[in-house]
Amino acid sequence: MSWFSRLFAGSPSEKPEAEPVLHDGFHIFIDPIKESSGYRVAARIEKEIGGEVRAYQMVRADMLPSAEAAAEMTLRKAKLLIDQQGESIFG
């Protein structure tokens, strides 16, 4: 496959997006980031406000050794962020 066709083709490492977790009207899309030293806590948080879907990308410094541990920590951190800041995260 040429570099040009790879540019427009989907990456073979792409994974289907997981179902979001609903918390207080917010949708949490858990998506830890794979790095050389483990998995970084990361998620996308969305909520429909006034007919418009607003999104916030949460990326934390926390690194964990497994994707499962990172997913659990991500969910806890995202829920805490929502509980503390609510819609102001979209700022």
C-alpha positions, 0 to 999 in steps of 0.5 A, a space after each residue: 500500500 502506498 503512503 498516499 493510500 495509507 494517509 486516507 485509509 483507516 489505521 489498522 490499530 483503530 478500535 471501535 469506540 466503547 459505549 459511554 458511561 452516563 453520570 449526572 447527564 454527562 456521557 463519559 467515553 473512557 479512552 486511556 492513552 497507551 504510552 511506553 511506560 503504561 496507560 495515561 488516564 484520559 476520557 472525553 466528556 460530553 453533554 448536550 446543552 441547549 441542543 448542542 453537544 459540548 465536549 471536554 477532553 480530559 487527560 491526566 498525568 496519572 500513569 497505570 500499568 494496565 489498560 483496565 486499571 487506567 480505565 477504572 481510574 479514568 472513570 473515577 476521575 471523570 465522575 469527580 470532575 463532573 461532580 466538582 465542576 459540572 457544566 463549567 468544564 466546557 468553560 
